């Protein structure tokens, strides 16, 4: 039996359900049958575990779970993102659905505030090919190479030219065309273009835009200096990573916990090489720690190690950064092999003790390590783990997302585990 407990919204301002959630609560799944056009033969479903304070597990309740539960009411899903007390799913038909906290319009359905424990459709989006989210704002990449954004616009991270506020429906990011990948950081965002260059927008604090100087902000997309051969991007809290075609990684922005991986703790306003990495096939930036997947199926980590995010068996080293354990250059994550995907969680500084990481294995199982205060490691406990542990009962997984307080996975439908109480 999963270890569950009731989650209750912590503030009066978030105590109301959205209209969709109220209807769902009143009529259970019968209402969803009308709203959600389920494919004739759906092959993939979503599992969720960890915190459920605002319904971000999508389980039609507010009960936390330290084992995976099925998310209700979604069609065939191709990508999931666990974010700041809410979740997103990209469907195979190009639609985006969201559930959990709607603070600052993060759910994108034309409302702002409250929460829903069942998925609602993000308004006005179609032909979406990728999604990214963190800290109450979201990005969607369209098939034509444009990027849409919605939610909180602090620091200009929606990139729509506005100076602040928020948007509860998607708006176009200005200055981005022919994008092939996107990444949402704490207060800044990135887009990889078809020609291998990278655009950035939002807060430029400590060089997070890679513009060669510390900009206060840019409300529209601007080029990152000196990058022409990029194949992937990742954005952390106040820094960024770029994977190059030759399998090496560049970084720029803040590095107080060694998150640039260049052996130093000084910020860089232009891209610098991450030391000792080669044959990298994927990158993931968390709050203040990072993961890199190598061609041989192993994983490297660097940055902060407060909750065991480095997966090296402790939280005190191998180095120290301002009184905390850290690694200023990449080190191996213990005991991982045959990894096909990685995900490092991002969170606010106040919740940084709760950061977790996930790795998807070739056999369809998942490993987790780091913070586990809300059961986000999915191993049936609430105890942090400084080495990877298996997510219990999860098989047939094809994608993963670590969200800090909770985690998500896409699984083949015939591999679903029981949904718990």
C-alpha positions in Angstrom: 0.0 0.0 0.0 1.3 3.5 -0.8 2.0 5.8 2.1 -0.5 8.6 1.6 -1.7 11.6 3.5 -4.2 14.3 2.8 -2.8 17.5 1.3 -4.7 20.7 2.1 -4.1 24.0 0.2 -2.0 26.2 2.5 -3.5 29.5 1.6 -7.1 30.8 1.4 -6.4 32.3 -2.0 -5.9 28.8 -3.5 -8.8 27.2 -1.8 -11.3 27.2 -4.7 -11.5 24.6 -7.4 -11.7 25.6 -11.0 -15.0 25.1 -12.7 -13.7 22.1 -14.5 -12.5 20.5 -11.3 -15.9 21.1 -9.6 -17.7 19.5 -12.5 -15.4 16.5 -12.3 -15.8 16.2 -8.6 -19.5 16.2 -8.9 -19.9 13.8 -11.8 -16.6 11.8 -11.6 -15.3 10.4 -14.9 -18.7 10.8 -16.7 -17.9 14.5 -17.2 -14.5 13.8 -18.6 -15.9 11.4 -21.2 -17.5 14.4 -22.8 -14.5 16.8 -22.5 -11.6 14.4 -23.4 -11.6 12.9 -26.8 -9.8 9.6 -26.0 -8.0 7.9 -28.9 -9.5 4.6 -30.1 -6.3 2.8 -29.1 -4.2 4.9 -26.7 -0.8 3.4 -26.0 0.7 5.6 -23.3 -0.6 6.9 -20.0 0.8 9.1 -17.2 1.9 8.1 -13.7 2.6 10.6 -10.9 3.9 10.4 -7.4 5.0 12.8 -4.6 3.3 16.0 -3.3 -0.3 16.5 -4.2 -1.1 19.7 -2.3 -2.7 21.3 -5.3 -3.8 18.2 -7.2 -0.7 18.0 -9.3 -0.8 14.2 -9.2 -4.0 14.4 -11.3 -5.6 11.6 -9.2 -8.9 13.4 -8.5 -7.9 13.9 -4.8 -5.3 15.8 -2.7 -3.7 12.7 -1.2 0.1 12.6 -1.4 1.6 9.3 -2.6 5.1 7.9 -2.4 4.3 5.3 -5.0 3.1 6.0 -8.6 -0.6 6.7 -9.3 -2.5 6.9 -12.6 -3.4 10.4 -13.8 -7.0 10.6 -14.8 -8.6 11.8 -18.0 -5.8 12.1 -20.5 -5.5 10.8 -24.1 -2.3 9.4 -25.6 0.6 11.4 -24.1 4.0 12.1 -25.7 5.7 14.4 -23.1 5.1 15.3 -19.5 6.6 18.1 -17.3 6.4 18.3 -13.5 6.6 21.9 -12.5 6.0 24.3 -9.5 3.0 22.5 -7.9 1.4 21.8 -11.3 1.9 19.4 -14.2 1.7 19.5 -18.0 1.1 16.8 -20.6 1.6 17.1 -24.4 -0.8 14.8 -26.3 -0.1 13.1 -29.6 -2.7 15.3 -31.3 -0.6 18.4 -30.4 -2.8 19.7 -27.6 -1.5 20.5 -24.1 -3.3 19.7 -20.9 -2.5 20.9 -17.3 -3.5 20.3 -13.7 -2.6 21.4 -10.2 -2.0 25.0 -9.0 -3.3 27.7 -11.3 -1.3 30.5 -9.6 -0.6 33.3 -12.1 -2.5 31.5 -14.8 0.0 28.6 -15.0 -2.7 26.2 -16.3 -3.3 28.4 -19.3 -7.0 27.9 -19.5 -8.1 31.6 -19.2 -8.4 31.5 -15.4 -5.9 32.4 -12.7 -5.9 31.1 -9.1 -7.3 28.0 -7.5 -6.3 24.5 -8.5 -7.7 21.4 -10.3 -7.0 17.8 -9.5 -8.0 16.7 -13.0 -6.4 17.9 -16.3 -7.8 20.9 -18.2 -6.9 21.9 -21.7 -4.5 24.8 -22.3 -6.4 27.4 -24.4 -5.7 28.0 -28.0 -2.7 25.6 -28.5 -2.5 23.2 -31.4 0.3 21.5 -33.3 2.6 21.6 -30.3 5.7 19.5 -30.5 7.4 20.1 -27.1 6.7 21.8 -23.8 8.8 23.1 -20.9 7.9 24.6 -17.6 9.1 25.8 -14.2 8.2 28.3 -11.5 4.7 29.1 -12.6 5.3 29.8 -16.3 5.4 27.5 -19.4 6.6 27.3 -22.9 5.2 25.4 -25.9 7.1 24.8 -29.2 4.9 24.8 -32.3 5.4 22.7 -35.4 6.1 25.9 -37.4 9.0 26.8 -35.1 7.3 29.5 -33.1 7.2 29.5 -29.3 4.2 30.3 -27.0 4.4 31.2 -23.3 2.0 31.7 -20.5 1.9 32.2 -16.7 3.9 34.5 -14.5 5.9 37.1 -16.5 8.4 38.0 -13.7 11.6 39.2 -15.2 10.1 39.2 -18.7 10.3 35.4 -19.1 7.2 35.2 -21.3 9.2 37.0 -23.9 6.2 38.8 -25.3 7.5 42.3 -24.9 5.4 43.1 -21.9 7.2 44.5 -18.8 5.4 42.3 -16.2 2.2 40.9 -15.0 1.0 37.4 -16.2 -1.0 35.8 -18.9 -3.5 33.0 -18.3 -3.5 32.1 -22.0 -0.5 31.5 -24.3 1.1 34.5 -26.0 3.8 34.5 -28.7 7.5 34.9 -27.7 8.9 37.7 -29.8 12.1 37.3 -31.8 12.0 33.4 -32.1 11.4 31.6 -35.4 12.5 28.2 -36.6 13.0 26.9 -33.1 13.6 23.2 -32.6 13.9 23.0 -28.8 13.0 25.1 -25.7 14.0 25.3 -22.0 12.3 27.2 -19.2 14.6 28.4 -16.4 13.7 30.1 -13.1 13.4 33.7 -14.6 14.8 33.2 -18.1 14.2 30.9 -21.1 16.1 29.5 -24.1 15.2 28.5 -27.6 17.4 26.4 -29.9 17.1 27.4 -33.5 17.3 25.3 -36.6 20.7 26.8 -37.6 22.3 25.7 -34.3 22.2 29.1 -32.6 20.4 29.8 -29.3 18.1 32.7 -28.3 17.4 33.8 -24.7 15.0 36.1 -22.9 13.9 37.1 -19.4 16.1 38.0 -16.5 19.8 38.5 -17.3 20.9 38.3 -13.7 24.5 37.0 -13.3 24.8 36.3 -17.0 22.0 33.9 -17.4 21.2 35.2 -20.9 24.8 34.6 -22.2 24.8 38.1 -23.7 28.4 39.0 -22.7 27.3 41.3 -19.9 24.8 41.3 -17.0 21.5 42.6 -18.4 18.7 43.4 -16.0 16.3 41.7 -18.4 15.2 41.3 -22.0 11.5 41.1 -22.7 12.1 39.7 -26.2 14.5 37.0 -27.4 18.2 37.9 -28.0 21.1 35.8 -29.3 23.4 33.9 -26.9 27.0 34.9 -27.8 29.2 32.6 -29.8 27.1 29.5 -30.2 26.6 28.0 -33.7 26.6 24.2 -33.2 24.0 23.6 -30.5 21.8 20.5 -30.5 20.1 20.8 -27.1 19.4 23.4 -24.4 18.7 23.3 -20.7 17.9 26.2 -18.2 18.6 26.1 -14.5 17.6 28.7 -11.9 20.1 31.5 -12.9 22.2 29.7 -15.5 22.0 27.7 -18.7 23.5 24.7 -20.4 24.0 24.0 -24.2 24.9 20.7 -25.7 27.0 21.0 -28.8 27.0 18.7 -31.9 30.4 17.3 -30.9 29.1 15.9 -27.6 30.6 18.6 -25.3 28.6 21.0 -23.1 28.8 24.8 -22.6 27.4 26.7 -19.6 26.8 30.4 -18.6 25.3 32.3 -15.7 25.6 31.9 -12.0 27.9 29.3 -10.4 27.9 29.8 -6.6 27.5 26.0 -6.2 29.6 25.0 -9.1 26.7 24.6 -11.5 28.7 25.8 -14.5 31.0 22.8 -14.1 34.1 24.7 -15.2 35.9 24.2 -11.9 35.0 27.7 -10.5 32.3 29.4 -8.6 32.4 32.7 -10.5 29.5 33.7 -12.8 30.2 33.8 -16.5 28.4 36.2 -18.9 29.5 34.2 -22.0 29.4 30.4 -22.6 32.3 28.4 -21.0 33.1 24.7 -21.5 32.0 22.2 -18.8 35.1 20.4 -17.8 35.7 16.7 -18.7 32.6 16.0 -20.6 32.5 14.2 -24.0 30.1 12.0 -25.9 27.1 13.6 -24.1 23.7 12.8 -25.7 21.4 14.7 -23.3 21.5 17.4 -20.6 19.2 18.4 -17.8 19.5 21.5 -15.6 17.9 21.5 -12.1 17.8 24.2 -9.5 21.6 24.4 -8.8 22.7 20.9 -10.1 22.9 19.3 -13.5 22.9 15.9 -15.2 24.5 14.8 -18.4 23.8 11.5 -20.1 26.7 9.9 -21.9 26.7 7.7 -25.0 27.6 4.7 -23.0 24.4 5.0 -20.9 26.1 6.4 -17.7 25.3 9.7 -16.0 27.5 12.6 -14.8 26.4 15.2 -12.2 27.7 18.5 -10.9 26.6 21.5 -8.8 24.9 21.5 -5.5 24.6 18.4 -3.4 22.4 19.6 -0.5 19.9 16.8 -0.8 22.1 14.2 -2.5 21.4 15.4 -6.0 24.8 14.3 -7.2 24.0 10.6 -6.4 27.5 9.9 -5.2 26.6 8.4 -1.9 26.6 11.5 0.4 25.5 15.1 0.6 28.7 16.6 1.9 31.0 16.6 -1.1 33.1 15.8 -3.0 33.8 19.6 -2.6 32.4 22.5 -0.6 30.7 25.6 -1.9 29.7 28.2 0.7 29.2 25.6 3.4 27.4 23.1 1.3 28.5 19.9 -0.5 29.0 20.4 -4.2 31.0 19.3 -7.3 32.5 22.1 -9.4 33.2 19.6 -12.2 31.2 16.6 -13.3 31.4 13.3 -11.3 29.7 9.9 -12.0 26.3 9.2 -10.5 26.7 5.9 -8.6 25.5 2.6 -10.1 23.7 3.8 -13.2 24.0 2.1 -16.6 21.8 1.7 -19.7 20.2 5.0 -19.0 18.1 6.5 -21.9 16.8 9.7 -20.3 17.5 12.1 -17.4 15.6 14.7 -15.4 16.8 17.1 -12.7 14.2 19.0 -10.7 14.2 22.7 -10.2 12.7 24.6 -7.3 12.8 27.9 -5.4 15.7 28.5 -3.0 13.4 28.0 0.0 12.5 24.5 -1.2 16.0 23.5 -2.4 16.3 20.8 0.2 13.7 18.9 -1.7 15.3 18.6 -5.1 15.2 15.2 -6.8 16.6 13.5 -9.9 15.3 10.8 -12.2 16.9 8.4 -14.7 15.0 6.2 -17.2 16.6 2.9 -17.9 16.5 0.9 -21.2 14.3 -1.8 -19.6 11.5 0.7 -18.9 12.2 1.1 -15.1 13.3 4.4 -13.5 15.8 5.3 -10.8 15.5 8.3 -8.4 17.8 10.0 -5.9 18.0 13.2 -3.9 15.2 14.9 -1.9 12.2 12.8 -0.8 10.3 14.9 1.7 7.0 14.4 -0.2 7.7 10.9 -1.6 8.9 12.2 -5.0 11.4 9.4 -5.3 8.5 6.9 -5.6 10.2 4.2 -3.5 7.5 4.0 -0.9 9.4 6.1 1.7 9.9 9.7 2.7 13.7 9.4 3.2 16.2 11.2 1.0 18.6 8.9 -0.9 22.1 9.8 -1.8 22.3 7.0 -4.4 19.8 6.0 -7.1 16.9 3.8 -5.9 14.3 2.2 -8.1 10.9 3.8 -8.4 8.6 1.1 -7.1 6.2 -0.7 -9.4 7.0 1.4 -12.5 7.5 -0.6 -15.6 7.2 0.1 -19.3 8.2 3.8 -18.8 9.1 5.8 -21.9 9.6 9.3 -20.4 10.2 11.0 -17.0 10.1 14.4 -15.4 11.3 15.4 -11.9 9.4 18.3 -10.4 11.0 19.0 -7.0 7.9 18.1 -5.0 6.6 15.4 -7.4 7.5 13.3 -10.4 5.9 12.1 -13.6 6.4 9.2 -16.0 4.8 8.1 -19.3 4.2 4.4 -19.4 3.0 1.9 -21.9 -0.7 1.3 -21.1 -0.3 -2.5 -20.7 2.4 -1.8 -18.0 0.3 0.3 -15.7 0.5 -0.3 -12.0 -2.5 -0.2 -9.7 -3.6 3.4 -8.9 -3.5 3.1 -5.2 -6.2 4.1 -2.7 
